Amino acid sequence: MLNYEGLKEGQRLKSLTKPSVTKVQLVKYAGASGDFNPLHTDDDFAKKVGMQGVIAHGMLVMGFLGEYVMNLAGDIAVPSNFKMRFGAMTMPGDQITCSAFVNNVYEEEGKRFVKLDLIAEKEPEHVVGSGQVVLQFQ
């Protein structure tokens, strides 16, 4: 959980590393999301369209970043304006690390905010997703 008073622009926050993505996880996510595109669950299909095998849903990676943001916010901040861009593909076996940098610490109308730049990487400098979020502190 973050402490507003201790945040400084440019500061890197503690990261979250998820367990390696599994094929079972992709099937479960397909069921939970309703996205049954065989590119995410069927290796033979994925190979027929030129991939090495199945790839993770982009929204699964967004979910990892969402979990990370909620861990940072805890019960003292409310996230808003969560935006994400997808980068490199995530495949089974990839271990995703979510991290954030403080972009801006500011106050508006007596309320305290911090804007974070978010990154999800499967290895250093191999970005699978990036984005931003604004946290409003209570």
Order of alpha helices (4+ residues) and beta strands (2+ residues): beta-alpha-alpha-alpha-beta-beta-beta-beta
